[in-house]
Amino acid sequence: MRILYSIVLIIISPLIFIYGLVRSIFNRTIRKGLFQRLGFLPRTFFAQTGAVWFHAASVGELNGIAPLIALYIKSRHAVVITTLTATGCQRAAVLFPNVPASLLPIDIPFCIYPVVRRMKPALCVIAETELWPNMYHALQVIGTPKVIVNARISDSSFKRYRQVRGLFQPALLSVCAVFVQNEVSRRRFAQLGVPDKNIHSRGNIKFDVLPPATAPTERRKLFKSLGWNHGKTVWCITAGSTRPGEHEQVITAFTAVRQRFPQIRLIIAPRHTDEAAVVAALVKKAGLIPTLYRSIQSGSDVLIVDRMGVLTTLYGVADLCFIGGTLVNIGGHNPLEAALQKKVTVFGPSIKNNAAAFEALMHSGGGIMVHSAAELADTIIQVLSSNTTRRQKEKQAAAALQTHRGAARRIYAVINTLRTASERKRKGTS
């Protein structure tokens, strides 16, 4: 079935190229990405064979495996990173500025095979559920071991994979180890054909998120630039990774909270920065004054984040954090960056993408689930009305993180043996 899949991709590849070419005429970033998707990766990718290749779909998945990448860098291993999105590459550059990062070539044989043969990675580490049949086959041909970390399969993906099991099962059978997030994912990978001996539970690397960048002075500096220092207590909410249909709910809740706390301010970071203008219009419609992070103006009520790589810092300056993708049917984005900053973390009921993290926060008492804009407003008022309650929940959020840490080192210990064996095999055949 992989051959049929490849033939179909080859047939439609001219259309893919034309579509990308037309879009690239007006956008330099897309133009650069088009060449990478066709297999023309930066020379730095091939500077040293035997690198550890990390692949993640986008920002969230990359953040989730960043602690593992950091361990390899600290151990002086050569590392390269690929993602499927430009924002993912930008995030890689922020987290690991000295590591080559690129878009993943299209899973067409003449795009992906030459890249894999030239890279000759000692190990390929894939985040969550990135299954690309030709990429997996190319790695199998040259003897590179593959592992999947933070592995999970959503309901929709599981149904799709089962429908075309003949395409994805050979790819999964070529994987040396699958480190699952939870028991549901374990069962699903087993049902798709992964042998039980290759499925492992070593925890979720997301709990090992990298140390925060926020210093105590950041809040004072940011508030001063925004004109939020008026000699009175100024509360601040940061809503991170919000989605369409959710922006409105956050703004509605914020407007309601202002009736009780007039000095409260909102920082809202849409998941996709190109939605900043839409969010600004919604803020104005609510009778509030917005300003953009890239061009901060004093006297605003709401700061809209139109820049990548600053959300962790902005969680750190807040008194309470809301996690986006949870009041709409998205599945929830990673709440652990907020917990790492010791913040009360509030979210909606759609949490399936990061269920383990959300459940750990709720179990500890540091996370609160709400089901509507009205409930979000009530929860914010309740938390901010009591310093004792707020501080207790902040400690509980941090405790939830500490309890589940250590997965990155445990997984590193297992998969590093695979990398070592691969290197020995390569030297023995060279």
N, C-alpha and C positions, 0 to 999 in steps of 0.2 A: 504493500500500500504506500510505502514511502516513495517508491519510484513514480507511482501515479500522482502523488502529491507534488513531487518535483516537476513532473511534466506540466501539470496545471499551472504551477508558479512560473515556469519558463514561458508558457504560452501568454500569460497575462503580464509578464514582466515589462514589455514595451509600454503598456498602459500605465504601469506603476511609474516607469521612468518619465514618461511625458507629463503625468500629473505632478510629479515632484519637480520637474524642470520648470513648468509653468509657475508653480508657487515660488520657486527659488529666484525667479526674475525680480521679484519685488521684496525679497527678504534674504539678507546675507546669511543669517543663521540657518535658514532652511537650505540655502545653497551649499553651505559647508556640510550640513547634515546629510544632504543627498549623496555627496561623494563618499562619506563614511558608510552610509547604508549600502552603497554599491561595492564596498570592500576596500576603498582607498583610505586606510587608517593612517594616523600620524606615524612618522618613522620611529618615534620613541616606543611604540608598541613592540617593535621588533629589535630593539637595541640589545636585548638579552633574552636568549631562549631559556626555557625552564622557569618562567615566571609563574606566579599563582594568579590565575584569571578569575576575577569576581564579576558576576553578572547579576544585575538587579533591574527590574522593570522601570522604576522611576524613583522619585525622591523618598517616598515612604519605605519602600523595600530596601533602598540603599542605607537609609538611616538605621534600619533594623539590623543590618549586618556590619555596620561601621565598627563596632567594637572588635569583631573578628578580624577585619581588615587591619585595624590598628595593631593587633597582636602580631600579624605577619610583618608589618612594617617595622615594628619594634625589634623583631627578631632578624632584621636585615634581609628579608626575602624580597626579591623583585616582585612587584605587584602591578597588574593592569586592571582597569575597570571598564566595563561596558554597561550601557543602559539603553532603554528604548526611547527616551525622551531627551530633548535639549535641556529641560529643567533638571533632569537627573544628572546630566553631565556637569551642569553648573554647580549642583550640590556637591558632586565629587570633587570639583576644583576647590570648593570652599573647605571641605573636610580634609582633603588630602592634596594640597597644591602641588606636590612634587611627584604625584602618581599620574601616569598617562591615563586619560579617560576619553572614551569615544562612544558614538552610537554603535549598536550591534548591527553588523551587515545583515541584509535581508537573507532569509533562510532558503535561498536559491543556491544550488550547488556551485555555480561559477562565481558567486559572491562570497560564500562562507568558507568553502573548502580551501582556497588559496590562503586565506587569512589564517586559518587554523594550522595549516602545514607550515607556514612561515613563522608563526608564533611559537609553536612547539611548547605549549604550557606544560608544566610539571603537574598541575592540578587545576581543575575548574570547579569553582564554588558558585552554585546557583541559588538565588534567593527565592523562596516561597514556591511558586508554581510556573516557572518559565520552562515550558516544554517545546523545544524546537528540534524536530526530527533530524534534519540534515546537520545541524550544529552538533547534536549528540553523536550522530554517526561519524562525522569527521573526527571528533575527539576519540571515538572508539578505534578508528582506523590507525591512528598514530599512538594508541596505547595510553592516552591521558585519562587518569581516573576522574570521575565526576561525582560530586556530592551535592545534595540539596539540603539547605539549612533553613530554619524557620518554616519548614514545609507545611503547607496547608492546601486544601482543595475546597473551594466554595461550592455551594449547592449547584449553581449553574454550570461551573466548570466540570464538576463531577459527571453531570448528565451528558455534557458534550464529549468528554473523554470516553465515556462508556459507549457512546454511539459510534465513535470511530476508534475503537479499542485497538484494531489492527494497525493503526498508524502510531499510536502513542505507547503501546505496550513494549515494543522493541526498544524504544528510547528509555523507558523506565527500567527495563531489565539490564540495560547497560550501565546503570547508576550503581556505584559501589556502596553508597550509604545515603539514607534519607533520614534527616533529623526532624521529627514532626513536632508541631506546636502542642497538639493535644490528642486525645484518644480517638476522636472522630476522624481526624486526618490519618491516623495510623490505620484505621479500618478501611478508609477509602483508598489509600495507596496499596494496601494488601489486596483489595478487590480488583484493582487495576493490574495486578500481577507482580508487584514488588515482593520478593521473598521476605518472610518475617525476619530472617537473620540480618537483612539489610536495613530494617527499620529500627530507629533508635529514638529514645526519649532522653534528652540531656538538658531540657529546659529551653527557654526562649531567649535568644540573644538580645532581643529588644530591651530586656530588663537591664542589660549591661551598657545602656546608652552612654556616650562619651561625657566627660565632665562638663558642667555648664560654663558658658562664657560670660555670664552676667555677674558683674561686680556690684557691690552695694552702691557705688557712685553712679551707676548707669541710670537708675531711676531718677535721681536728682537732676542729672544732666539732661535727660530726655524731657522731663517735665518742665524744666526751665526753658528749653527751646520751644516748647508748645504753649508756654504761658499758663501752665497748670498749677503753678505755685502762687497761691493767693493768701498765704498765711493761715489757711484753714486745712483741715484734714481732707485730702483728695483721694477718694477711692478710685481704683482702676480695674477694669475687667479686660482680659485679653481673650478674644475669640479666635482660635486658630484653625486654619484649613476649612473655612466655611464654604458651603456649596450653594448654588442657585436654589431658591426655595427655602434656604436656611438663613441666608443673609437677612431676609425680611423678618424672620422670627427673632433673630438676635437683636435687631434694631428695635423691634416692638417691645421686647422684654426690657431692653436698656431704657427706652422711653418711660416705661412703667416704673422702673427702679428710681429714675430721676425725681419722681414725685415724692419719694421718701428721702433720697440722698441727692440733693441738687448739685453737689460738688463731684458726683461720680463722673468718670470719663471712660470711654470705650476705645480699645484698640482692636480692629477687626482685620484679620489677614485671610483674604480669600485663597482657597486652595490654588487657584490659577491667577497669577498676578494680572493677566490681561482683563480680568473682571473688575479691576479697581474702579474704572469709570462707572460701571453699572452700580457698584456698591455706593459710590459717591452720590449718584443720582437718587438712590433709595434713602440715603442719609438726609439729603436736602428735602426730599419729599416728606420726611418725618419732622421737618422743621428744625433740624440740627445743622451744625456747621462742620463740614468735613475738611480734612487736609491730608495730603499724600505724604508718605514717608520720604520719598525722594525729593520733595520740595516742601518741607515743613513750614507752616505759617502759624504764628501765634494766634491764640484766641479761638481755637477750634474745640468742638465737643467730642469729635471722633477722629482718630488717626487710622487711616486706611493704608495697609501695608502693600506697596507695589514693588517690592524687592525680595529676592530670594535670599535664604540663608540667615535671616535675622529672627526667626520665630522663637527659637529657644531663649534668646536674650529678652524678647518681648514678653514671654511667659514669666521671666524672672522679675520684671518690673511690676507685674500685676499683683493684685490682692486676691484674685480668684480667676480661674481659667475655664473657658468652655472649649470643648473639643468638637471640631466640625465633622461633618459627614455622619452625624448620629441622629439629628432631628429630621433627616431625609433618608430615603432608603439607599444608602451608599455602603454602609457596613462599618463606618467609623474609622478615623485616622488614629495614629499612634498617640496615646495619652501620656506616655512615659516621660516625654520631654518636660511636660508640666509638673509631673510628680517629682522629677529630678530636681526641679527648682523649689520643692517643698511648698507646692500650692494646692489649695482646695480645687479639685477637678470635677467639673460638672459636664454631663453629656446626655444625649438622648438615648432611645432604646435600640437604635440600629448599630450594633457593636460586633457583628459576626467576624469582621476582618481582623479584629484585635481582641477577641473575646477573652483570652487568658489575662491580658493586661487590665482590661476594664473590670473583669470579675475580681481580680486581686485587689484593685483599688476599692471596689465596693465592699469586699470582705473585710478589709482593714478599717473601713470607715472614712478613708480619705477621698473616696469618689462617690458622687451622688448622681443617680439617674433621674431625669425628668422626661416628661412626655409632651410638653407643649411650651409655647412662648410664655403663657401665663404661669405655668409651673416653674419655668426657668426664672422668671422675675421674682416669684415668691421665695425661691431657694436662695437667690442672691441676697435678697433683703434679710432673710433669716440668718445667713452666714455672716453678713457684714454687721448685723445688729449686735453680735456678741463676739468680742475679741477672744474670749475664752474658748468658745466653740470653734472659731476660725483657726486659732493656733493649735488646738487639739487635732483638728482635721488635717492641718498642714503636716504635723508630725506623723499622723497615720498614713498619709500619702507617701512620705519619704520612707516609712517603715516597710510599706508594701514593696517598694522597689528593692530595698536592701535584702528582704527575705528571699527574693527570687533571683538574686544576682549570681553570677558565676558560670552561666551556660557557655559563654564565649570561650573561656579557658578549658572547660570540659570537652567541648566540641573540637577545639584546636588540638587538644592532646590526641584525639582519635584520628582526625583527618590528616594530621601532620605525618603520621606513619604511612599513609597512602602516598603523600607527596615524596617522602624519603624513598619509598620503594620504587616510585616512578623514576626518580633521578638516578637511582642505582641501575635500573633497567636500561635507561637511556645511555648512561656511560658504558654499560656492558656491551651495547650494540653499536656504539659509535666508533 
